[in-house]
């Protein structure tokens, strides 16, 4: 069970890291793209 829990914990950590990178890339894209194009 410890190995399975460790594996799931590592998967959760990688998911959190991916979500953080995804959120950062979205905010970065919003900064680059002018607000006028977002309305279309």
URDA-V267604 format. One record per run of one state. SS is the DSSP state (H for helix, E for strand, - for the rest). FROM is the first residue (numbers start at 1). TO is the last residue. Records with the same first field share a line. If there is no record, write none. Layout:
BEGIN
SS: FROM-TO / FROM-TO
END
This chain:
BEGIN
-: 1-1 / 33-34 / 40-40
H: 2-32 / 35-39
END
